[in-house]
């Protein structure tokens, strides 16, 4: 029997939605535990991001520049938008697999990672305008937008206001009510009640010994291995290559207050959902009776609501291709990479 952990007071998991007091985060983890290790005076070897992208910063308004990653490639432009709490580096391993037929970019939204931020500004239109500003600055002609998790809000915002500006949308676990709400699926009120899933133990001193150890922790707990560059956006680097304090991004508090309601997806769309969800090996396979009961109760409610949302989209947007991958992780492009790539390539080929 797996011993029951002492639950942390703050989320210590890589959850898959949005955390703004009411949502869980795509890339959140607890503050590190002090290991009390002996510190060396030797300077660590500088780390270099191995992903084959070029990094640039695009001005979207005075004093706000967004980090844009360019993986290169040929064909129609594809713009990747990350989950809340994450940065464009979450696609560091996935994006290069699309460059054979597309020119692939990624945008880190304002207030996250290395992108700029202006306090007091918020709203879905603001985030949608940022995406359009990058498209204009890079002179992209009708790109396909790909959004993971909360980025579905940006996809729906751009498409509903300026459908002629994009060739299509790909929602990766991204059609929750912040992206689609016509009154027949999940409401925002229901959504806010179901995001507090059972927690996993926080990373311990051994997990914070290095970023490769932290990668292994996430894979063991949650079943997905985030690129090291993404983890280095989420956590500071401590001496001797250890993982330091978890970063808090100022943009987190501005997302939910600006959510709008969209009851249509007026452009060609590929929608990939995971239902029932995998919550990761530690929760999925935990034999502790209390943990198992909590996981079962949570999963049954969420599965029913997600099915209702999927059915609402299928009925309201019959032109969309909706794919359900049972047992996939919220980071579906990591847990089910081959299937997601196959569907995306077919969708993109039809718009080449």
FIVEXMI-798926 format. One record per atom (N, C-alpha, C): residue in one letter; x, z, y. Coordinates in steps of 0.001 Angstrom, whole numbers, padded with zeros to 6 digits, always signed. Atoms other than C-alpha are relative to their C-alpha. Example, Ala and Ser with C-alpha at 12.3 -4.5 7.8 and 13.67 -1.06 7.14 Angstrom:
a+000890+000000-001190a+012300+007800-004500a+000900+000000+001200s-000820-000060-001190s+013670+007140-001060s-000770+000730+001090
***
This chain:
x+000850+000000-001190x+000000+000000+000000x+000887+000000+001241x-000781+000072-001234x+001377-000945+003395x-000314+001195+000885x+000275-001159-000854x+001813+002161+005569x-000566-000434+001337x+000617+000307-001279x-000269+002217+008690x+000963+000340+001122x-000945-000284-001081x+001888+001912+011836x-000629+000864+001077x+000487-000645-001217x+001640+003966+014961x-000267-001097+001005x+000361+001128-000847x-000250+001551+017186x+000547+000188+001412x-000499-000106-001371x+001364+000816+020567x-001150+000084+000987x+001039-000117-001015x-000554+001594+023718x-000284-001325+000665x+000197+001305-000613x-000021-001899+025098x+000178-001069-001057x-000092+001032+001028x-000297-005195+023202x+001439-000253-000387x-001345+000250+000499x+002755-005699+021003x-000045-001177-000945x+000222+001100+000917x+001761-008997+019494x+000028-001309+000761x+000094+001336-000590x+001888-012678+020097x-001426-000445-000224x+001383+000410+000190x-001860-013113+020508x-000182-001339+000646x+000111+001401-000288x-003338-016390+021259x-000949-000357+001096x+000847+000449-001091x-005607-016294+024223x+000580+000450+001321x-000389-000255-001377x-005458-015026+027752x-000057+001479+000291x+000066-001417-000300x-004568-011551+028991x+000038+000242+001488x+000113-000327-001420x-005768-010638+032405x-000858+001241+000125x+000872-001153+000053x-007294-007294+031584x-001169-000251-000931x+001141+000301+000852x-010028-009111+029657x+000351-000946-001116x-000368+000931+001050x-008156-011650+027555x+001333+000375-000610x-001285-000198+000656x-005294-011583+025097x+000903-001169+000305x-000918+001028-000500x-002165-013560+025893x+000561-000890-001069x-000673+000914+000903x-000632-016590+024311x+001410+000442-000292x-001427-000312+000176x+002882-015215+024770x+000333+001388+000485x-000239-001353-000483x+002646-011466+025391x+000632+000848-001091x-000547-000986+000930x+004643-008697+023784x+000270+001277+000772x-000191-001287-000668x+005299-005031+024499x+001402+000107+000573x-001331-000277-000508x+008217-003662+026454x+000894+000390-001168x-000888-000298+001113x+011296-003320+024232x+000235+001497-000156x-000351-001379+000300x+012280-000090+022568x+001501+000147+000164x-001437-000190-000224x+015638+001269+023634x+000698+000283-001310x-000701-000163+001262x+018133+000981+020822x+001157+000976+000080x-001092-000939-000132x+020824+003244+022232x+001308-000523-000566x-001177+000567+000635x+023519+000825+021050x+001225+000138+000901x-001232+000041-000769x+027188+000839+022112x+000127-001375+000635x-000056+001255-000716x+027700-001868+024726x+001442-000469+000158x-001316+000594-000126x+030691-004177+024702x+000215-000486+001421x-000322+000514-001333x+032489-005187+027886x+000313-001490-000040x-000294+001424+000121x+033086-008696+026544x-001179-000822+000506x+001065+000859-000511x+031134-011422+028325x-000551-000866-001133x+000570+000823+001066x+028689-013184+025968x+000190-001482+000295x-000088+001446-000156x+028982-016904+025367x-001283-000517+000639x+001219+000516-000643x+026588-018737+027709x-000861-000761-000993x+000935+000672+000908x+023487-019971+025926x-000511-001266+000659x+000505+001271-000505x+022341-023571+026313x-001229-000410-000798x+001235+000451+000632x+018839-024842+025581x+000289-001282-000786x-000320+001184+000793x+019226-027308+022678x-001060-001094+000063x+001046+001024-000051x+015956-029139+023368x+000444-001146+000906x-000528+001152-000751x+016716-032681+024608x-000851-000388+001203x+000783+000303-001185x+014918-032459+027924x+000842+000108+001262x-000571-000152-001334x+015866-032846+031562x-000930+000918+000786x+000793-000955-000780x+014710-030051+033879x+000044-000419+001467x+000073+000262-001429x+013497-030795+037388x-001092+000886+000597x+001011-000801-000682x+011399-029012+039987x-000731-000899+000989x+000855+000863-000810x+008491-030748+041692x-000780+000848+000993x+000744-000722-001035x+007044-029516+044998x-001468-000386-000055x+001440+000257+000007x+003270-029146+044842x-000655+000505+001279x+000396-000414-001334x+002904-027361+048189x+001183+000724+000609x-001111-000673-000662x+005093-025620+050726x+000346+001290-000741x-000533-001191+000657x+007248-022986+049006x-000402+000145-001464x+000352-000073+001417x+005864-023784+045526x+000523-001243-000710x-000509+001062+000856x+007839-025862+043058x-000286+000356-001448x+000287-000211+001414x+006889-026294+039430x+001120-000556-000867x-000970+000482+000967x+009330-026583+036570x-000642-001097-000849x+000482+001120+000804x+008870-029939+034833x+001099-000388-000972x-000924+000432+001039x+010560-030820+031552x-000282-001451-000343x+000121+001423+000312x+011209-034473+030727x+000805-000266-001270x-000649+000278+001281x+011944-035257+027074x+000300-001496-000184x-000240+001431+000117x+012096-039015+027730x-000977-000649-000965x+000869+000750+000901x+010611-041595+025412x-000544-001239+000673x+000572+001238-000510x+008797-044886+025825x-001494-000038-000278x+001437+000121+000176x+005135-045774+026201x-000747+000798+001043x+000840-000724-000955x+002240-044093+027984x+000498+001428+000171x-000435-001369-000280x+003089-040800+029639x-000946+001005-000644x+000722-001144+000556x+002001-037604+027898x+000488+001233+000747x-000343-001205-000759x+001891-034375+029910x-000501+001212-000767x+000320-001187+000785x+001995-031097+027959x-000171+001200+000918x+000307-001184-000807x+000420-027980+029493x-000115+001202-000933x-000164-001133+000901x+001140-024559+028014x-001131+001007+000095x+000947-001109+000028x-000946-021541+027102x+000275+000952+001157x-000226-001036-001000x-001431-018724+029563x+001093+000942-000497x-001084-000878+000387x+001575-016450+029584x+001209-000727-000540x-001100+000795+000530x+003729-019255+028204x+000516-000958+001063x-000559+001021-000864x+005858-021947+029795x+000078-001301-000780x-000109+001292+000678x+006454-025603+029002x+001001+000032-001140x-000991-000098+001077x+009312-024471+026759x-000633+000335-001349x+000627-000213+001302x+006783-023538+024083x-000057-001304-000799x+000025+001304+000666x+006841-027285+023299x+001401-000547-000286x-001368+000505+000128x+010651-027524+023055x+000281-000655-001348x-000236+000571+001331x+010603-028221+019311x-000997-001113-000334x+001083+000931+000333x+007348-030178+019214x+000091-001294+000802x+000044+001162-000890x+007677-032544+022183x+000896-001151-000443x-000844+001136+000373x+010657-034590+020902x-000580-000862-001125x+000599+000759+001101x+008551-035667+017917x-001031-001017+000487x+000963+000944-000578x+006261-037616+020295x+000674-001112+000797x-000669+000921-000912x+008910-039571+022168x+000200-001403-000572x-000174+001345+000553x+008971-042519+019757x-001032-000979+000549x+001022+000892-000534x+005748-043877+021286x-000532+000437+001368x+000491-000517-001279x+005267-041838+024492x+001166+000548+000805x-000949-000682-000875x+007210-040626+027506x-000590+001386+000252x+000581-001336+000093x+006734-036869+027228x+000558+000923+001085x-000323-000977-001031x+006692-034317+030048x-000699+001327-000331x+000665-001293+000093x+005820-030630+030209x+000040+000693+001342x+000090-000696-001292x+004689-028552+033202x-000197+001496-000253x+000240-001444-000027x+005076-024800+033640x-000842+000313+001231x+000913-000222-001128x+002121-023704+035792x+000564+001028+000973x-000450-000918-001054x+002610-021795+039021x-000181+001457-000434x+000071-001421+000302x+003329-018107+038686x+000514+000388-001356x-000511-000286+001339x+004928-018404+035246x+001398-000593-000148x-001334+000516+000248x+008484-018845+034052x+000775-000211+001281x-000810+000326-001170x+010670-020549+036623x-000785-000703+001102x+000809+000660-001024x+007789-022102+038568x-000302+000961+001145x+000256-000803-001182x+007001-020917+042079x-001385+000620+000012x+001250-000760-000066x+004135-018721+043179x-000276+000413+001438x+000448-000468-001314x+002142-017958+046320x-001092+001038-000218x+001017-001032+000212x+000262-014623+046225x-001294-000323+000733x+001303+000144-000638x-003441-014725+046958x-000690-001315-000250x+000625+001282+000295x-004050-018307+045870x-000416-000024-001464x+000481+000044+001377x-006128-018875+042772x-001077-001063-000105x+001115+000911+000211x-008689-021149+041227x+000356-001151-000918x-000201+001119+000908x-009113-023849+038630x+000342-001271+000757x-000313+001202-000776x-009074-026514+041336x+001456+000011+000453x-001395-000099-000401x-005698-025233+042541x+000918-000414-001139x-000830+000354+001145x-004226-025516+039042x-000156-001473-000356x+000208+001417+000242x-005811-028920+038539x+000729-000849+001020x-000718+000728-001046x-004382-030073+041868x+001503+000002-000249x-001425-000047+000318x-000938-028917+040746x+000366-001069-001026x-000254+001022+001018x-001159-031145+037680x-000016-001388+000634x+000097+001304-000663x-002246-034091+039824x+001185-000239+000928x-001144+000148-000892x+000568-033420+042301x+001250-000402-000779x-001142+000380+000830x+003136-033633+039503x-000152-001441-000480x+000246+001380+000416x+001525-036834+038200x+000359-000968+001125x-000308+000860-001146x+001781-038319+041684x+001494-000049+000276x-001426-000052-000313x+005354-037150+042242x+000831-000803-000999x-000730+000725+001039x+006484-038671+038945x-000488-001445-000150x+000572+001352+000020x+004392-041802+039561x-000467-000400-001400x+000530+000252+001331x+002641-041562+036210x-001351-000699+000109x+001246+000756-000017x-000134-044058+035588x-000898+000443-001149x+001022-000429+000956x-003125-042491+033821x+000609+000587-001279x-000576-000625+001195x-001260-040159+031473x-001072+000603-000888x+000822-000826+000880x-002772-038374+028497x+000446+001442+000199x-000298-001417-000169x-002975-034640+029188x-000234+000730-001316x+000092-000794+001227x-002357-032268+026291x+000071+001463+000395x+000039-001401-000399x-003352-028639+026756x-000131+000930-001183x+000095-001035+001025x-002789-025604+024560x-000661+001236+000594x+000659-001246-000381x-005102-022583+024835x-000606-000104+001401x+000622-000014-001322x-005950-021772+028477x+000188-001308+000758x-000210+001275-000687x-004567-025153+029564x-001200-000927-000145x+001236+000764+000078x-007904-026545+028409x-000788+000053+001296x+000678-000094-001297x-009216-025310+031760x+000531-001051+000963x-000589+001015-000872x-006792-027597+033591x-000400-001403-000436x+000438+001312+000495x-007680-030533+031344x-001416-000307+000470x+001398+000229-000360x-011404-030127+031965x-000156-000120+001509x+000088+000075-001450x-010858-029578+035678x+000383-001377+000509x-000451+001309-000454x-008881-032768+036187x-000978-001083-000440x+000860+001058+000527x-011159-034870+033977x-001376-000018+000647x+001323-000031-000615x-014405-033689+035552x+000033-000400+001468x-000089+000382-001414x-013180-034233+039108x+000545-001404+000200x-000665+001295-000180x-011009-037312+038657x+000183-000701-001343x-000120+000586+001346x-011786-038985+035318x+000844-001265-000048x-000777+001235-000002x-010091-042228+036366x+001500+000256+000041x-001429-000292-000122x-006748-040435+036761x+000692+000198-001343x-000605-000258+001310x-006229-039819+033034x-000570-000962-001035x+000431+000892+001083x-006409-041978+029908x-000666+000754-001135x+000601-000789+001066x-007471-039134+027653x+000499+001430+000048x-000326-001420+000071x-007287-035436+026838x+000165+000408-001456x-000174-000583+001327x-005978-033578+023799x-000015+001517+000159x+000165-001444-000070x-007171-029990+023452x+000546+000616-001300x-000566-000701+001143x-005035-027853+021119x-000447+001453+000045x+000573-001340-000057x-007098-024743+020441x-000291+000379+001447x+000112-000142-001457x-008195-025103+024048x-001396-000240+000533x+001355+000293-000479x-011952-025626+024210x-000894+001242-000032x+000803-001202-000161x-013099-022051+024699x-000743-000092+001333x+000912+000212-001136x-015587-021372+027530x+000664-000229+001350x-000675+000361-001249x-012975-021670+030272x+000171-001510+000119x-000148+001459-000001x-012805-025363+029261x-001310-000730-000264x+001291+000634+000299x-016340-026082+028000x-001046+001091-000172x+001077-000985+000090x-019541-024089+028516x-001291-000648+000485x+001283+000609-000371x-022934-025788+028415x-001180+000885-000381x+001070-000936+000326x-024897-022697+027409x-000367+000048-001462x+000347+000022+001428x-024993-023489+023683x+001135+000485-000891x-001126-000502+000771x-021568-022299+022591x+000299+001438+000363x-000403-001351-000385x-019583-019165+023431x-000084+000144+001520x-000004-000282-001435x-020308-017695+026844x+001264+000768+000352x-001167-000768-000425x-017540-016144+028895x-000184+001485-000307x+000240-001420+000289x-019183-012744+028442x+000269+000306-001471x-000265-000205+001420x-019109-013104+024646x+001484-000125-000296x-001419+000245+000228x-015591-014431+024761x+000834+001223+000358x-000770-001146-000445x-014330-011405+026665x-000132+001192-000940x+000205-001117+000924x-015701-009092+023969x+000761-000152-001312x-000533+000233+001343x-013942-010691+021015x+001498-000236-000034x-001409+000349-000009x-010361-011116+022120x+000926+001163-000343x-000856-001150+000280x-009115-007627+021307x+000168+000153-001507x-000215-000008+001430x-007849-008280+017821x+000857+001180-000420x-000891-001068+000468x-006093-005674+015630x+001449-000304+000367x-001349+000158-000511x-002540-005069+016751x+001042+000069-001103x-001147-000084+000889x+000805-005494+015045x+001016+000975+000595x-001036-000891-000539x+003787-003134+015356x+000862-000741+001016x-000864+000645-000991x+006014-003807+018372x+001374-000282-000597x-001364+000219+000478x+009518-005190+017929x+000839+001251+000172x-000873-001169-000053x+012005-002459+017121x+001401-000376+000435x-001367+000273-000449x+015695-002147+018039x+000669-001142-000757x-000627+001081+000771x+016791-004449+015209x-000569-001357+000390x+000634+001263-000403x+014295-007107+016338x+000489-000452+001373x-000460+000303-001355x+015752-006921+019855x+001522-000105+000079x-001452+000098+000021x+019369-007182+018750x+000479-001352+000504x-000343+001347-000459x+019347-010903+019549x-001289-000800+000090x+001198+000831-000085x+016929-013682+020388x-000325-000649-001338x+000303+000526+001333x+017298-015104+016890x-000720+001048-000831x+000715-001066+000702x+016223-011707+015525x-001438+000103+000509x+001351-000054-000558x+013232-011748+017895x-000837-001180-000500x+000697+001145+000591x+012317-015242+016680x-000491+000346-001402x+000367-000360+001365x+012329-013912+013127x-001132+001028-000018x+001082-000994-000093x+010143-010960+014152x-001344-000691+000212x+001260+000682-000272x+007477-013273+015590x-000474-000798-001222x+000388+000766+001183x+007557-015457+012510x-000536+000914-001092x+000447-000942+001008x+007215-012458+010200x-001366+000584+000346x+001250-000628-000408x+004404-010917+012217x-001126-001011+000174x+001051+000897-000466x+002536-013945+013508x-000007-001377-000652x+000008+001249+000752x+003556-016865+011332x+000453-001217+000775x-000527+001116-000779x+004998-019030+014117x+001333+000426+000601x-001337-000267-000537x+008546-019315+015416x+000111-000677+001354x-000109+000556-001344x+008636-019776+019175x+001422-000478+000254x-001347+000431-000365x+011564-021783+020521x+000736+001103+000766x-000769-001046-000656x+014366-019560+021736x-000093-000099+001518x+000105+000157-001452x+014104-021053+025215x-001277+000631+000531x+001244-000638-000433x+010494-019849+025416x+000149+001514-000003x-000213-001445+000030x+011483-016347+024349x+000883+000451+001153x-000869-000347-001127x+014196-016371+027009x-000735-000097+001334x+000860-000043-001175x+011465-017130+029543x-000805+001295+000021x+000860-001176+000102x+009444-014156+028279x+000753+001323+000138x-000787-001227+000045x+012265-011618+028003x+001300-000188+000776x-001316+000020-000626x+015345-010764+030022x+001082+000036-001070x-001147-000081+000892x+018780-011064+028442x+000826+001214+000374x-000781-001218-000212x+020596-007743+028065x+001459-000265-000365x-001408+000183+000363x+024342-007240+027622x+000199-000242-001492x-000411+000308+001365x+026015-008463+024445x-001056-000823-000729x+000954+000903+000633x+023224-010955+023832x-001263+000651-000496x+001238-000654+000425x+020545-008354+023169x-001162-000454+000861x+001215+000316-000742x+016960-008849+024297x-000294+001156+000942x+000257-001034-000993x+016146-006976+027492x-001481+000269+000190x+001382-000369-000312x+012897-006041+029206x-000908-001220-000050x+000994+001070-000001x+009756-008093+028787x-000408-000296+001434x+000335+000404-001357x+008940-010071+031934x-001507-000009+000211x+001399+000106-000398x+005620-009874+033734x-000117-001121+001020x+000137+001140-000897x+004558-013148+035343x-001098+000251+001024x+000994-000324-001032x+002725-012806+038670x-001255-000861-000069x+001171+000874+000055x+000382-015721+037943x-001095+000471-000930x+000989-000435+000994x-001390-013867+035134x-001275+000530+000639x+001165-000641-000617x-003685-011944+037471x-000891-000988+000747x+000755+000957-000810x-004869-015121+039204x-000796-001011-000819x+000605+001072+000781x-006148-017196+036290x-001502+000170-000179x+001412-000163+000327x-009486-015760+035202x-000902+000010+001217x+000905+000029-001156x-010897-015167+038711x-000347-001404+000477x+000271+001353-000452x-010705-018916+039248x-000644-000895-001031x+000606+000820+001055x-012342-020070+036015x-001305-000616+000484x+001240+000696-000330x-015103-022651+036497x-000715-000393-001286x+000796+000397+001161x-017871-023830+034175x-000044-001527-000084x+000035+001441+000241x-017605-027333+032688x-000917-000252-001193x+000935+000285+001091x-020424-028750+030589x+000139-001418-000530x-000228+001359+000492x-018935-032165+029901x+001495-000254-000090x-001359+000522+000081x-015708-033873+028860x-000155-001510+000143x+000418+001363-000297x-016154-037278+030513x+001048-001077-000273x-001028+000989+000338x-013051-039036+029140x+000274+000113-001498x-000325-000092+001432x-011790-039828+025614x+000758+001293-000309x-000582-001312+000289x-010849-036558+023948x+000221+000185-001489x-000302-000494+001340x-009208-035260+020799x+000016+001517+000092x+000140-001452-000049x-010124-031641+020099x+000381+000558-001368x-000468-000604+001246x-008244-029650+017458x-000218+001505+000087x+000324-001424+000028x-009546-026206+016557x+000455+000601-001316x-000360-000747+001201x-008523-023561+014038x-001121+000986-000298x+001087-000918+000356x-011397-021851+012266x-000273-000083-001504x-000423-001313-000490x-011139-019484+010539x+001479+000015+000377x-001371-000113-000484x-007947-018472+012331x+000870+000799-000955x-001008-000911+000531x-004791-017129+010805x+000449+000901+001136x-000495-000951-000993x-003804-013987+012676x+001468+000321-000234x-001399-000253+000326x-000324-014069+011142x+000136+000809-001272x-000166-000654+001308x+001126-012728+007888x-000224+001497+000005x+000106-001455+000041x+001241-009090+008920x-001455+000458-000033x+001416-000367-000006x-002490-008919+009654x-000757-000659-001151x+000735+000706+001050x-003699-011558+007194x+000202+000641-001372x-000352-000473+001345x-001949-009939+004217x+000132+001508-000093x-000178-001444-000018x-002066-006271+005163x-000980+000672-000962x+000847-000654+001005x-003359-004105+002301x-000453+001394+000410x+000495-001293-000465x-003874-000942+004323x-001504-000103+000230x+001462+000134-000088x-007642-000293+004059x-000530-000061+001426x+000526-000005-001364x-008166+000476+007740x+000382-001282+000732x-000415+001246-000633x-006148-002548+008894x-000821-001165-000566x+000759+001078+000639x-007882-004803+006379x-001444-000027+000502x+001383-000065-000487x-011311-003594+007517x-000094-000499+001439x+000019+000442-001400x-010467-004155+011181x+000183-001514+000094x-000240+001445-000011x-009147-007656+010486x-001241-000742-000477x+001189+000662+000544x-012198-008584+008402x-001142+000002+001008x+001090-000085-000973x-014647-007359+011044x+000254-000931+001175x-000347+000870-001125x-012829-009139+013847x-000151-001462-000385x-000025+001403+000404x-012401-012375+011920x-001396-000553-000238x+001343+000497+000291x-016026-012631+010816x-000762-000301+001287x+000674+000237-001277x-017327-012301+014371x+000591-001215+000694x-000630+001109-000709x-014784-014698+015797x-000252-001329-000683x+000266+001238+000726x-015317-017262+013075x-001390-000540+000336x+001365+000444-000290x-019065-017373+013756x-000105-000552+001418x+000081+000464-001380x-018640-017723+017506x+000779-001307+000200x-000769+001230-000119x-015950-020370+017173x-000751-001171-000613x+000808+001061+000613x-018192-022368+014836x-001120-000428+000942x+001053+000338-000955x-020969-022180+017413x+000542-000833+001156x-000612+000773-001073x-018624-023439+020125x+000322-001423-000476x-000317+001325+000535x-017454-026304+017930x-001252-000852-000131x+001252+000749+000151x-021038-027317+017140x-000568-000427+001347x+000495+000341-001335x-021966-027217+020824x+000760-001194+000569x-000801+001113-000508x-019105-029562+021687x-000333-001283-000742x+000326+001201+000777x-019892-031959+018851x-001331-000605+000461x+001308+000495-000412x-023514-032216+020018x+000022-000561+001417x+000018+000392-001413x-022765-032518+023739x+000967-001139+000316x-001031+001021-000266x-019698-034772+023533x+000242-000786-001291x-000127+000704+001284x-020309-037075+020548x+001157-000987-000047x-001116+000944-000015x-017552-039437+021668x+001335+000666-000324x-001255-000708+000260x-014892-036743+021184x+000267+000067-001500x-000393-000218+001388x-012963-036530+017930x+000360+001474-000150x-000191-001435+000182x-013189-032889+016804x+000527+000248-001405x-000648-000289+001276x-010852-031736+014042x+000116+001506-000161x-000142-001421+000307x-011091-028290+012459x+001040+000154-001104x-001044-000277+000978x-008014-027015+010622x-000142+001456-000455x+000208-001376+000457x-009099-023931+008624x+001327+000673-000340x-001191-000781+000312x-006470-021233+008399x+001180-000255+000900x-001111+000271-000922x-004335-022616+011223x+000157+001140+000989x-000301-000973-001036x-002686-020383+013794x-000505-000517+001343x+000361+000468-001337x-003724-020467+017445x+001068-000956+000541x-001064+000956-000319x-000340-022151+017965x-000031-001092-001063x+000309+000928+001083x-001759-024928+015840x+001039-001107-000107x-001010+001054+000049x+000908-027450+016769x+001297+000487-000638x-001124-000554+000753x+003447-025101+015169x-000387+000243-001446x+000388-000345+001368x+001537-023852+012129x-000412-001216-000817x+000486+001206+000679x+000068-027305+011275x+000563-001238+000687x-000650+001049-000789x+002578-029595+012920x-000299-001397-000517x+000172+001352+000555x+002222-032567+010539x-001402-000537+000270x+001375+000450-000225x-001569-032717+010835x-000269-000271+001472x+000209+000183-001434x-001529-032297+014604x+000717-001267+000478x-000731+001202-000387x+001134-034986+015014x-000734-001261-000461x+000720+001174+000508x-000841-037406+012839x-001208-000323+000875x+001192+000226-000824x-004017-036944+014863x+000380-000421+001419x-000415+000345-001357x-002208-037077+018199x+000539-001426+000070x-000561+001351-000021x-000307-040234+017318x-001089-001059-000106x+001109+000962+000114x-003501-041991+016271x-000761-000101+001305x+000709-000010-001275x-005215-040949+019490x+000804-000720+001072x-000857+000623-001006x-002252-042030+021612x+000154-001495-000247x-000141+001434+000320x-001894-045356+019777x-001187-000790+000511x+001202+000669-000479x-005461-046212+020740x+000001-000145+001513x-000075+000057-001450x-004467-045731+024394x+001337-000540+000482x-001312+000551-000368x-001102-047483+024369x-000164-001310+000788
***
